[in-house]
Each structure stands twice: as structure tokens, then as C-alpha cells.
Amino acid sequence: MADQRDRAHPIPDTYVFDGALSRRGYRLNKLCISLTTDEARGAFKADEAAYMARFGLTAEEQALVRARDFLGMIKAGANIYMLLKLGAATGIGLYEIGAQQRGETLDRFLATRNVGGAT
């Protein structure tokens, strides 16, 4: 199958989730997907540091999780669908994640939804 990405013309400020990025973000993604049960979410909320240690997160990855730096986690290889699990566990919704990734307030971000030509 042919590669469908045109690496000669990358889209600015985007991060293609490919095999290399996936491997780099394995620990973050593993932690995030684990948060699908009440028991896991409870353990995470009770002691985030201990929970992150179970997945072998690096100091940098732990800092990203503690800061709820979703753009940083994307750059570190986290998959957006996995990050939604972390967002749900911490009370941070999809639109809040999107606003953070664009460097906007939630109100500014919401103003661009359902608007023709929104970027």
C-alpha cells in the first residue's frame, strides 16, 4: 500500500501519529488506556505518582501528565483517543483539550465550532 502522507508538504503544527511516534508514546498510551475502569481511575486519583510509576513513565512524561499538558503528550507520542481516557479521569473534556492544544481559551475555541472555514 502506498504511503498517503505527503512528507514534502507537511501541515504546520500537526503531528502525524505514525509507528515511530506510537513507539515513543507507548508508556503514556498504556497508562491512558488503563483508565477505562473505575478501579484504575480511583487508583490514579488516589496516588498519581505511584500509578504513573506502574507504567514506567519517564520524569518528562510524568511532568506532562501532572501538568495535564495534552499538546506536550501528543508531541511525546500519546494518541488523542488514549488521551481522552485521561481527560475523562481528570474531568477535562474534549473541547478543553482542543482549546489547550490550540493555545486558546475554551470560550474562544468554542466560538470556532460549527463555523464554516474554522481553523
C-alpha angles and dihedrals in degrees: 000000000000121000106256096198118095100216090181089067108036119183108246117250094011129121118209109218099222133152095279094050090044092055091048091052097043096114093047092047092047091053093047096049089050089065093078095099130069090232093055093046089050092051091048093050093045095053117000094179094054092044092051090048089059088065097044096241115181119241089257093051091048090052090052092052093046090050091045085230098169095174090050090051091050089052089048091056105269116147115233091231090056091046089058087066090055090046092052091048092051099038095252113134132211095260092050089052090049093049091050092049091052093045093242137125115258090249092052091047093049090051088064096053117106091006116130111248094013114163 
